[in-house]
Amino acid sequence: MDKAYQSLLVKALKYISVRRRSSREVREYLEKKDREQSESVYQRLEDLGYINDREFAVWWISSRRGSHQKGDRVIALELKAKGISADIVGGLLTGSQELDAARMLFAKKHRMFDVPFEIKKQKIFRYFAGRGFTSSTIHTIIDENS
């Protein structure tokens, strides 16, 4: 192992130690740092188990549902931008999880919807659509709380 390889490996380990990264993020980082050594360092990280798109997607979904309170549409777009395949995303995002997240969010924000019924429906729809929830989930929330 030469010095350039060692140096890039150390940089990559620091990069992925800050937070989980998708395989695309790691590849782009490595290529930006050193094109010649990037593939061998990437392969080493993969062999060591530091790169796993499925685990990254599970972590990302958990994060976005927890602190950011996002719906399936927004999460799917974010994962696509991170290079996660549609197969992985489709297998992990389920409508029931989204509905549970929407219910929790409504319980937390229900006071902001204390207005006449027609205005309430519009406000709920705009608020939840802006957070990436599907229209079927939003209609369920409206029906449950009308």
VODOLUM-754960 format. One record per residue (C-alpha): residue number from 1; residue in three letters; x, y, z. Coordinates in steps of 0.5 Angstrom, whole numbers, plus 2048, in hexadecimal, padded with zeros to 3 digits. Example, Ala and Ser with C-alpha at 12.3 -4.5 7.8 and 13.67 -1.06 7.14 Angstrom:
2
PT / n / res / px / py / pz
PT / 1 / ALA / 819 / 7F7 / 810
PT / 2 / SER / 81B / 7FE / 80E
//
This chain:
146
PT / n / res / px / py / pz
PT / 1 / MET / 800 / 800 / 800
PT / 2 / ASP / 803 / 807 / 7FE
PT / 3 / LYS / 802 / 80D / 802
PT / 4 / ALA / 7FD / 810 / 7FD
PT / 5 / TYR / 7F8 / 80A / 7FE
PT / 6 / GLN / 7F9 / 80A / 806
PT / 7 / SER / 7F8 / 812 / 806
PT / 8 / LEU / 7F2 / 811 / 802
PT / 9 / LEU / 7EF / 80B / 806
PT / 10 / VAL / 7F0 / 810 / 80D
PT / 11 / LYS / 7EC / 815 / 809
PT / 12 / ALA / 7E7 / 811 / 807
PT / 13 / LEU / 7E6 / 80E / 80E
PT / 14 / LYS / 7E6 / 815 / 811
PT / 15 / TYR / 7E0 / 817 / 80C
PT / 16 / ILE / 7DC / 811 / 80D
PT / 17 / SER / 7DD / 811 / 815
PT / 18 / VAL / 7D9 / 818 / 815
PT / 19 / ARG / 7D3 / 815 / 813
PT / 20 / ARG / 7D1 / 80F / 80F
PT / 21 / ARG / 7D2 / 810 / 807
PT / 22 / SER / 7CF / 80D / 801
PT / 23 / SER / 7D3 / 809 / 7FC
PT / 24 / ARG / 7D2 / 80F / 7F7
PT / 25 / GLU / 7D5 / 814 / 7FC
PT / 26 / VAL / 7DB / 810 / 7FE
PT / 27 / ARG / 7DD / 80F / 7F7
PT / 28 / GLU / 7DC / 816 / 7F5
PT / 29 / TYR / 7E0 / 818 / 7FB
PT / 30 / LEU / 7E6 / 813 / 7F9
PT / 31 / GLU / 7E6 / 815 / 7F2
PT / 32 / LYS / 7E6 / 81D / 7F4
PT / 33 / LYS / 7EC / 81B / 7F9
PT / 34 / ASP / 7F0 / 816 / 7F4
PT / 35 / ARG / 7EE / 813 / 7EE
PT / 36 / GLU / 7F3 / 80E / 7ED
PT / 37 / GLN / 7F2 / 80B / 7F4
PT / 38 / SER / 7EB / 80C / 7F5
PT / 39 / GLU / 7E8 / 805 / 7F2
PT / 40 / SER / 7ED / 801 / 7F7
PT / 41 / VAL / 7EB / 805 / 7FD
PT / 42 / TYR / 7E4 / 805 / 7FB
PT / 43 / GLN / 7E5 / 7FD / 7FB
PT / 44 / ARG / 7E9 / 7FD / 801
PT / 45 / LEU / 7E3 / 801 / 805
PT / 46 / GLU / 7DE / 7FC / 802
PT / 47 / ASP / 7E2 / 7F6 / 804
PT / 48 / LEU / 7E2 / 7F9 / 80B
PT / 49 / GLY / 7DA / 7FA / 80B
PT / 50 / TYR / 7DB / 801 / 80B
PT / 51 / ILE / 7D6 / 802 / 805
PT / 52 / ASN / 7CF / 7FF / 805
PT / 53 / ASP / 7CA / 803 / 801
PT / 54 / ARG / 7C4 / 7FF / 805
PT / 55 / GLU / 7C7 / 801 / 80C
PT / 56 / PHE / 7C8 / 808 / 809
PT / 57 / ALA / 7C1 / 808 / 807
PT / 58 / VAL / 7BE / 805 / 80D
PT / 59 / TRP / 7C2 / 80B / 811
PT / 60 / TRP / 7C0 / 810 / 80D
PT / 61 / ILE / 7B8 / 80E / 80D
PT / 62 / SER / 7B9 / 80E / 815
PT / 63 / SER / 7BC / 815 / 815
PT / 64 / ARG / 7B7 / 818 / 810
PT / 65 / ARG / 7B1 / 815 / 814
PT / 66 / GLY / 7B4 / 817 / 81B
PT / 67 / SER / 7B6 / 81E / 81B
PT / 68 / HIS / 7B4 / 821 / 814
PT / 69 / GLN / 7AD / 81E / 814
PT / 70 / LYS / 7AD / 81C / 80C
PT / 71 / GLY / 7A9 / 818 / 808
PT / 72 / ASP / 7AA / 813 / 803
PT / 73 / ARG / 7AB / 817 / 7FD
PT / 74 / VAL / 7B0 / 81C / 800
PT / 75 / ILE / 7B4 / 816 / 803
PT / 76 / ALA / 7B4 / 812 / 7FC
PT / 77 / LEU / 7B6 / 818 / 7F9
PT / 78 / GLU / 7BC / 819 / 7FE
PT / 79 / LEU / 7BE / 812 / 7FD
PT / 80 / LYS / 7BE / 812 / 7F6
PT / 81 / ALA / 7C2 / 818 / 7F6
PT / 82 / LYS / 7C7 / 815 / 7FA
PT / 83 / GLY / 7C8 / 80F / 7F5
PT / 84 / ILE / 7C3 / 80A / 7F9
PT / 85 / SER / 7C0 / 805 / 7F4
PT / 86 / ALA / 7B8 / 805 / 7F3
PT / 87 / ASP / 7B8 / 7FE / 7F5
PT / 88 / ILE / 7BB / 7FF / 7FC
PT / 89 / VAL / 7B7 / 805 / 7FD
PT / 90 / GLY / 7B0 / 802 / 7FB
PT / 91 / GLY / 7B2 / 7FC / 800
PT / 92 / LEU / 7B3 / 801 / 805
PT / 93 / LEU / 7AD / 806 / 805
PT / 94 / THR / 7A7 / 804 / 807
PT / 95 / GLY / 7A0 / 808 / 807
PT / 96 / SER / 79F / 805 / 80E
PT / 97 / GLN / 7A5 / 808 / 811
PT / 98 / GLU / 7A3 / 80F / 80D
PT / 99 / LEU / 79C / 80F / 810
PT / 100 / ASP / 79F / 80E / 817
PT / 101 / ALA / 7A4 / 813 / 816
PT / 102 / ALA / 79E / 818 / 814
PT / 103 / ARG / 79A / 816 / 81A
PT / 104 / MET / 7A0 / 818 / 81E
PT / 105 / LEU / 7A1 / 81F / 81B
PT / 106 / PHE / 79A / 820 / 81B
PT / 107 / ALA / 799 / 81F / 822
PT / 108 / LYS / 79F / 824 / 823
PT / 109 / LYS / 79D / 829 / 81F
PT / 110 / HIS / 795 / 829 / 820
PT / 111 / ARG / 794 / 82F / 823
PT / 112 / MET / 797 / 833 / 81D
PT / 113 / PHE / 790 / 830 / 819
PT / 114 / ASP / 78B / 833 / 81E
PT / 115 / VAL / 787 / 837 / 819
PT / 116 / PRO / 781 / 836 / 815
PT / 117 / PHE / 780 / 82F / 812
PT / 118 / GLU / 781 / 831 / 80A
PT / 119 / ILE / 787 / 835 / 80C
PT / 120 / LYS / 78A / 82F / 811
PT / 121 / LYS / 78A / 82A / 80B
PT / 122 / GLN / 78D / 82F / 806
PT / 123 / LYS / 793 / 831 / 80C
PT / 124 / ILE / 794 / 829 / 80D
PT / 125 / PHE / 794 / 827 / 806
PT / 126 / ARG / 799 / 82D / 805
PT / 127 / TYR / 79D / 82C / 80B
PT / 128 / PHE / 79E / 824 / 80A
PT / 129 / ALA / 79F / 824 / 802
PT / 130 / GLY / 7A5 / 829 / 804
PT / 131 / ARG / 7A8 / 824 / 808
PT / 132 / GLY / 7A8 / 81F / 803
PT / 133 / PHE / 7A2 / 81B / 805
PT / 134 / THR / 79D / 817 / 800
PT / 135 / SER / 796 / 81A / 7FE
PT / 136 / SER / 793 / 813 / 801
PT / 137 / THR / 797 / 814 / 807
PT / 138 / ILE / 795 / 81B / 808
PT / 139 / HIS / 78D / 819 / 806
PT / 140 / THR / 78E / 814 / 80C
PT / 141 / ILE / 790 / 819 / 811
PT / 142 / ILE / 78B / 81E / 80F
PT / 143 / ASP / 785 / 819 / 80F
PT / 144 / GLU / 788 / 816 / 816
PT / 145 / ASN / 788 / 81D / 819
PT / 146 / SER / 781 / 820 / 816
//
